[in-house]
Amino acid sequence: MGKTKVFLGAVFMVILCIVTVGGSVPCSQSSQCQTDECCVTTNPPRGKRALAPTAGGVCQKLGSAKDSCYVMYTTVQDMNYRCPCGPGLVCVGSGMMEVPLGEVGTCS
């Protein structure tokens, strides 16, 4: 039983270090992020949960060339499911749909 506690403690510390090193800044709206970032929810919509308000998010960089994007979300919102493409880039649809968010594309 003692080895299990030590192992679980070690796993917890590794996860904590990974999260800390990631440097994601918590946010509740995009105005709390840098100008080249948007606030991305940590609770993506799934089924009926898509109707519930989001709990919060983290600041992430706007899409760069070849990053994934959602075709219908071209501007930064208060809370985003994925950052739109950065300046000078557009989201080109792939034809693949991600319900309920719409067509997935690539910044180019």
N, C-alpha and C positions, 0 to 999 in steps of 0.2 A: 504493500500500500504506500509506503514511503517513496518508492521509486516512481510510482504513478504521479504523486504530487510534484515531485521534482521535474518530471517530464512535462506535465501540464504547465508548470511555472515557466519552464524554458520555452515552450511553444508560445505562451502568452507574451513573453519578453520579445521574442523574434517578431511576432505580429505587431507589437507596439513599436518596435524599432522601424519596421517597414512603413507603418503609417506615419510616424514622425518624420522620417527621411523624405517621404513623398512631398511634404510641405504644402499640402492642400489647405487653403484658407477657407474656413467655414463661412457661409453667407446665407442670407435669406432673400436677397435680391441682387441683381447684377450691378447696381450702383455701388455696392460694397467691394467690388473687384477692380482690378487695374483696367485701364482703357482697352487693352488688347485681350481681355478676358470676359467671360460671362459666368453667371451662377448656374451650375448644373445640379439638378435635383439628385439626391441620393436614393430616391424612392421612385423609380420609373413606373409608368402606368401598366397595370396588368388587370384585365377584366374590370370588375366594378371598382377596384381601387383607383382607376383612372378618374373617377368622379370625386375622389377625396382630395382635399388640399394637400400640397406637398409639405413635408416636415422641415425641410432645409436642404442645403446643398453645399457644394464646394466650388471655388473659383477655378476655372480651367481656361486655357488659351483658346482663342478663336481658331477655327479650322485653317490648316495650312494645305498646300497642294497635296493631293492624294489622301487627305483625311476624309473620314466618313461624315456625312451630313444628312439632314432631312430637307428634301426639296421645298416643302411648304414653309419652312422656318428660315427666312432670309435675313431677318433682323434680330438683334438681341432683345429678349423679353426680360421681365423681372426675374422669372425662373425658367430655365430651359431644360430640355431633355438631352440636348447635345448642342454645343456651341455652333452657331452658324459659321460660314466661311469668313475668313478675314478679308480686309480691304483688297479690292482688285480681283477677287476670286468669286466664282459662282458655283452653286451646287448643281452638278449635272446628274440627272436621275439615271438609275440603273435598271428600272423596271421592276425591281423587287419592292414589295410592300411590307411594312412593319406595322401591324395593327396594334393600337389605334393611331399611330403617329404619321402614317403615310409613307410615301416613296422614299427609299434610302438612295443616296447618291454619293458622289465623290467631289470634293472641292477641286476646281481646276481653273 
